[in-house]
Amino acid sequence: MFARIATFEGGNLEELRTANNDMLVNEPGRMPEGVKRVMVLEGDQRLVISFFDTREALEASEEKFEQLGDQIDESVRGKRVGLATYELRFDMETIS
């Protein structure tokens, strides 16, 4: 499994949340093909982590991610300040 991690600063989180929810409900086809899971971590910066089964699927998604970025104004999505790819080597979920 591979993870694409885009790092953002700024933006309007409430408007972004509304836009993302609207996209997922009304236009799920706007998400890049091959995305298995998306997580958003909020702190000093916002990390958007998208998971893919293969590196090829991740690489094929880049154009679609760029299109999505063009469709959401920077004042809403924030400024992308980083982009990295990682291979998932270990994942464990504990059961309480």
N, C-alpha and C positions, 0 to 999 in steps of 0.2 A: 504494500500500500504506500502511496505517496501523498505528501501534504504540500499544498501551495499556501504560503503565508504572506498575505499582503498587510503591510503596516500603514496605518493612517493616523493623522493628527487633525484635530479640529472637526468641523462639521456640526450639523444639527442632529443630535441623536434621535430626538422624537420624530422629526420629519423623515429621517433615514429608516427608522423602525416602521413607520407607516408605509413608506415606499416599498420596503422589502416584503412586508406582509401582503400588500396589495399585489405585488408581483407573484408571490408564491400562490396566492389564491386565484387571481384572475389571469395571470400569464406565466404559468410554470415553464413554458417553452423558452422563456428568456434566459433561464439558467443554462449555463454551458452543459453540453452533453457529457456524460461520464462522471459528473459530480455525485459522490456517494453520501456525503455528509458535509455540513458547513457548521462551524462553530465561530462565535465572536467573543473575544475576550476584551474587556474594557478595563483600562488602568490609565497610566499617563498617556498611553497611546492605545489605539484600537487595533487588535489583531484579528484578521478574518482568515480563518483556516479552512481550506477546502480540501477534502480527501478524495482520492482517485485510486482505482485498482492498479493502474499501470502508469508508468512515466509517459508513455505515448498518449494516453487519455488526458493527462495533465497538460502536456505540451499542446495537444489539439484544442484545448479549452482557451488558450491565451487570447486568440482573436475575439472570442465571445466576451471574455472578461473586459477587454479593452472597449468593446462596444457598449457594455453595461456602464463602464466608467464614463463614457461620453454622454450617456443618456441621463445620468444623475449629476446635477450641478455640483461643483466642488464645494459650494457653500453648504450643501447638504451632506455629501459623502465624506468631506474632508479631503486633505491633501495626502496622496499616497507618497510615503517617504521611504518605503522599502518593499522588496519583493524577494522571496527566497523559496527554494524547493528542498524538501527533506524526504528521505525514505524512512518510513516507520519501521523500526527494528524491534520494538517491544511495546506491548499494550496490555494492561492488566486492569480489570475492573473487580473491585472487592464486593462481596455480597455480605451484607450485615444481617 
